[in-house]
Amino acid sequence: MQEHIVDGSQRSYARLAGLMYVVVLVLDIAGLTITSTIGGSGSFIEISHRIAAYETLYRVGLSIALLGSMSTILLAVSLYATLKPVDGNLSMMGLLFRLAESAIGAVGIVVAFAVLQIQLAANHTNALDANQLGALADLSPAAGGAVSAIFFCAGSTIFFYVFLKSGYIPRILSAWGIFASLVYLVVWFTDLILPNHPGLVTILGSLPILVAEVSTALWLLIAGIRDPHSLGRHSLAIEGAQ
C-alpha cells in the first residue's frame, strides 16, 4: 500500500467530515421522524386532515430534511478533501455520487411541498372525487427517496473503500463501512423492485450503515486520521529495538 503523509488541512477536513456525519444523521432522522409521525398511514384524505392540523410542524420537518440535503454537500466535500491525496479519481467519483444524492433529495422535498399544497387544498374543496385523490397520493416522493438513497450507497461505498486504501482509519471500520453500504444498496433496490416487502427488511438493513457512520464520525472527531507513514516508522522503530 502506498503511504501518504497527512497534512494539517486533511486533518481539519477529516474532523469536519466527522462533524457533518453527525449533523446529517441528526437532521435526516429528525426530519423523517416528524413528517412520518404526522403523515402516518391511511387514506389520502385522512393523511391530509392530520397534516392540516399540524401544518407548521410538518413544514418544519420538511425544512429540516432540506437542511440535511444541504449538509450532505459539506460532508461530501470534506470527505473528498480528506481522501483526494489517496486516490483523486475515486474520491471525485464518491463526491459526485453524494452530490447527486443531495440534489435528488432536494427535488424530493420540493415535490413533498407541492403535495402538501394539494393535501391542504383537499381539506377545503370537494371538487376532487376519491379516485382523483387516490391518484394524487401517488405523487408521494417516496420513490425519489429510494433513488437518493441508492446514490448515497454508491458514494458511501467508494469513500469507505478509499479510507480502506489510505489506512487513515482502522481497516475493520473501513471494511464494515463498505459492507454496510452494499447491504443498504440491496435494501433500497429491493424497495424499488418489491415496494410491498416487509418493513423489517428496511429496518434491519439500515442498522449496519448507521453503526458504520456513527463509528466513523466518532473516530474522525476524537482520534482524527492516522498518518500511515508515521505508523510505518513507528513499527520499524519497535522492530529495531527488539
N, C-alpha and C positions, 0 to 999 in steps of 0.2 A: 504493500500500500504506500502510495506517495504521501510524504509528510508535508504539512503546511504549517507555517509559522502564523500564529494568531496575533493580529494587531489589536490595538485598543478600540478601533472603530467596529471591528467584528464583535468584540465583547459587548460593546454598547448596544449594537443592533440585536445581539442574541438575547440580552436581558429585556429589550423592548419586545422582542418576539414572545418571550415568556409571559410578559405582562399582557400582551394582546391576546394570547391564547386564553387567558383567564377572562379578559373583558368580552371577547367574542362569545365564549361559552355562557357567561352570565347573561349577556344581552339576548342571545338566541333562546336560551331556556326560559328567561323571564317573558319575552315576547310571545313565545309559543304557549306558555302556561296561561297567560292572560287571555289570549284570543281563543284558545281551545276550550278553556273553562267556561267562558261566556257563550261561545257558539254551541258547544256541546253537540248533541245529536238530535235527530227528529226531522220533521218536515221543514221545507223552506220557510213556511210562514211561522212555525214555532221558533226556529232559529232567529228569524227576523225580529220577532217580538222581544226575545231575550237581548239581542244586540241593541235594539232601540232603547230598551230600559237601561242599558249600561253603555250608551254610545260613547261617552267621553273616555271611559276606561278602555273600551275596545280600541278607540283611536290611539290611546296611549300605548297599548300593546303592539299595534301595527307600527307605531313610530319607534318603539324600542327595537323591533325586528329590523327596521330600516337602519338604525344605528349599528346593529350587528353586522349588516351587509357592508356598511361603510368601514367599520372597524376591521373587517376581513382584508380590506385593501392594505391597511397599515401592517397587519400581520404578515401578509404575503410579501410585501416589500422588505420587511425586517428579515424574514427567512431568506429571501433572495440575497440581500446584502451580507448576511452571515455566511451563506454557503457558496456564493459566487466564486471565491478563490479555489474551492474544491473541484467544482465542475460547473462552469458558467452556462453551458448549453442545457444541462438537465435542470439547473436552478431556474433558468429563464422559462423552461417548459412548465415547471411547477408553478412559477409566478403567473403565467398565462392561464393555467387551469383555475387557479384560485381567483384571479380577476374575473374570469368568465362566470365562476360560481357567484361572485358578488353581484355581477351585472344581472344574471338571471334571477337571483334572489330579489333584487331591487325591482325588476319588472313584475315579479310575482306580487310584491307588495302594492305596486301600482294597480294591478288587477284586483287585489283584495279591497283597496279603497273604492274602486269602481263598483264592485259587487256590493260593498257597504251602502253606497248611494241607492242601488236598486233595492236592497233589503229595507232601507228606511222608507223608500217610496212605497213599497209593498204594504207598509203599515197604514198608509193614508189614501189608498186607492183600491177600488175593486175592478179596475179596468182589465186586469190580467186574470185569466182563469187558472185552475190548478195545474193544468198541463204546461201552460206557459211558465208558471212559477217553477215547476219542476225542471224545465229546460234551463231556466236561469241559474238554478242551483248547480248545474254542470259547469258554470263559469268559475267554480272554485279553483284557486291557484295551487291545488294540491299536486297536480302533475308537474307544474313548474318547480315546486319544492323538491320533487324527486329528481328532476333533471339537474337542478342546482346541486343537490347532494352528490350526484354522480360525478360532476366536475370537481367537487370538493374531494371526493375519494381519490380521484386521479392525481390531483395536485398533492394531496397528503401523502400518498404512496411515494411519489417522486421525491418530495422533501425528506421523508424518513430514509429513503434509500441513499440520498446524498449524505445525510447525517451518518449513516452506516459506513459509507466510504471515508468520511472525514475523521472519525474517531473523536469528534468533539463532545459527544455524549456517550454513555455506556452502550456497548453494542447490543445488549439484551433489550434496552429501551428502544433503540432504533429498529431492531428486528420485530419487536412487539408492535411498534407503530405501523410497519409495513403489513404485518399480518392483520391487524385490526382494520386498517384502511381497506384492504382487499375484502375482508368479511363484510364490512359496511357497504362496499360496492355491490356485492352479490345481493345483499338485502334490498337495496334500492332498485336494482334491475328486476328483482323478484316483484317488488311493489308495482313496477310499471307493467310487467307481463301478467302477474296474477294479483290484481288490486284487492281481491277479497280474501287474501291469505290471512291467517290468524295474526292479530296484533302482537302476540307474544314473540313472533319471529323478529319483528322490528325492534322490540324492547331488548331482547337478548343480543341482537346484532349491534345494538347501539352501545352496549356496555364495554366491549373491548376498546373501541375508539375513544370513549370517554375516559377510560383509565389511561390510555396512551397519551392523550392530550393533557390531562391534568398532571400526570407524572412528568412529562416533558416540560410543561410550564414551570413546575416547581423546581426542576433541575436547573433550567436556564436562569430562573430568578435567583436561586440560592447559590448554586455552585458555578453557574456560568458555563462557558465552553472550555474544554480542556485543550491544551496545546500538545498534539501527538509528538511533535519534535522534542519538546521538553520531557515528555514521558519516556521517549526512547533514550534520551541521555541519562535519565534517572535510572532506568533499568540497567544500562551499561555500567553505571557507577556502582550499583549494587553488586553486579556480577564481578566487577573488578575487585571490590572489597572482599568478596568471598574467596 
